[in-house]
Amino acid sequence: MLEAQDVREWRGHDVVDANRKKIGKLEAVYVDTRTDQPSFATVQVGLPTRHRLIFVPLADATVGPGYLRVACTRDRVKDAPSIGTDGELLAQDEEAVFTHYDLPYQAEPTERWLARR
């Protein structure tokens, strides 16, 4: 299991998919607010003048020398919900991130499931 403090050390390193294809650069880690365990990462993608941050699940992710490998494919990730580089994930948008990856989501409307670390 990845620890939040360990993953933060990899900020700026490459994120690759299950087939070792580069997705982008690790920008931030989002933890499950109930367990404080890493749940998603944001990955910076796009052209230099049009960067955006996409959400990638960290379940079954592994760390290697200079990269973080996630279990999903780059094709699946490219259509994932995203935010601007100055943006934040709003509570009402969390469910879309989970739904995109077919993950269960059960947060109450007034609570946050994900928190940026």
C-alpha positions as CSV (number, residue, x, y, z in Angstrom):
1,M,0.0,0.0,0.0
2,L,1.3,3.5,-0.9
3,E,1.6,5.9,2.0
4,A,0.6,9.6,1.4
5,Q,3.9,10.9,2.5
6,D,5.8,8.6,0.2
7,V,3.8,9.5,-2.9
8,R,4.2,13.2,-2.3
9,E,8.0,12.7,-2.7
10,W,7.4,11.7,-6.3
11,R,5.7,15.0,-7.2
12,G,6.9,16.0,-10.7
13,H,8.0,12.5,-11.7
14,D,6.5,10.6,-14.6
15,V,3.2,8.7,-14.2
16,V,3.0,5.7,-16.5
17,D,0.2,3.3,-17.2
18,A,0.0,-0.4,-16.8
19,N,1.8,-0.8,-20.2
20,R,4.5,1.7,-19.2
21,K,3.2,4.4,-21.5
22,K,3.7,7.9,-20.1
23,I,0.6,9.7,-19.0
24,G,2.1,12.9,-17.6
25,K,3.7,14.3,-14.4
26,L,2.5,13.7,-10.9
27,E,1.1,16.9,-9.5
28,A,-0.8,16.0,-6.3
29,V,-2.2,13.2,-4.2
30,Y,-5.8,13.0,-2.9
31,V,-6.4,10.9,0.1
32,D,-9.6,9.1,1.3
33,T,-10.8,11.4,4.1
34,R,-11.9,8.4,6.2
35,T,-8.6,6.5,6.1
36,D,-6.1,9.2,5.1
37,Q,-4.7,6.7,2.5
38,P,-3.8,7.7,-1.0
39,S,-6.8,7.2,-3.3
40,F,-6.2,9.3,-6.4
41,A,-3.4,11.4,-8.0
42,T,-3.7,14.4,-10.3
43,V,-1.5,14.1,-13.3
44,Q,-0.5,17.1,-15.4
45,V,-1.2,16.5,-19.1
46,G,-1.6,18.6,-22.2
47,L,0.3,21.2,-24.2
48,P,2.5,23.6,-22.3
49,T,0.0,26.5,-22.8
50,R,-3.1,24.2,-22.1
51,H,-2.1,22.0,-19.2
52,R,-4.9,20.3,-17.2
53,L,-4.9,17.9,-14.2
54,I,-6.6,14.6,-14.7
55,F,-7.5,12.2,-11.9
56,V,-6.0,8.7,-11.8
57,P,-6.7,6.1,-9.1
58,L,-3.8,4.9,-7.0
59,A,-5.2,1.4,-6.3
60,D,-2.5,-1.1,-7.2
61,A,0.0,1.7,-8.1
62,T,3.7,0.9,-7.8
63,V,6.7,3.2,-7.5
64,G,9.8,2.7,-9.6
65,P,13.0,4.7,-10.1
66,G,11.7,8.1,-11.3
67,Y,8.1,7.0,-12.0
68,L,4.8,6.0,-10.5
69,R,3.0,3.2,-12.4
70,V,-0.8,3.1,-12.2
71,A,-2.9,0.1,-12.9
72,C,-5.2,1.6,-15.6
73,T,-4.3,2.3,-19.3
74,R,-3.5,5.7,-20.7
75,D,-6.5,5.4,-23.0
76,R,-8.8,5.1,-20.0
77,V,-7.1,8.0,-18.2
78,K,-7.2,10.4,-21.1
79,D,-11.0,10.8,-20.8
80,A,-11.0,11.0,-17.0
81,P,-12.5,14.1,-15.3
82,S,-10.0,16.9,-15.0
83,I,-9.5,20.3,-13.5
84,G,-7.5,23.3,-14.5
85,T,-4.0,23.6,-13.0
86,D,-5.3,26.3,-10.7
87,G,-8.5,24.5,-10.0
88,E,-9.8,22.3,-7.3
89,L,-12.0,19.3,-7.2
90,L,-15.4,20.4,-6.0
91,A,-17.4,18.1,-3.6
92,Q,-20.2,17.8,-6.2
93,D,-17.7,16.6,-8.8
94,E,-16.1,13.8,-6.8
95,E,-18.6,11.2,-7.8
96,A,-17.8,11.7,-11.5
97,V,-14.2,10.8,-10.8
98,F,-15.2,7.5,-9.1
99,T,-17.8,6.7,-11.7
100,H,-15.3,7.1,-14.6
101,Y,-13.2,4.3,-13.1
102,D,-16.2,2.2,-12.1
103,L,-15.3,2.6,-8.4
104,P,-18.0,2.8,-5.6
105,Y,-18.8,6.2,-4.2
106,Q,-20.9,6.6,-1.1
107,A,-20.2,10.0,0.4
108,E,-23.0,12.1,1.8
109,P,-23.9,15.2,-0.1
110,T,-22.4,17.4,2.6
111,E,-19.1,15.5,3.1
112,R,-15.9,15.2,1.1
113,W,-14.5,11.8,0.2
114,L,-11.2,13.1,-1.2
115,A,-8.8,15.7,0.2
116,R,-5.7,17.0,-1.4
117,R,-2.4,16.4,0.5
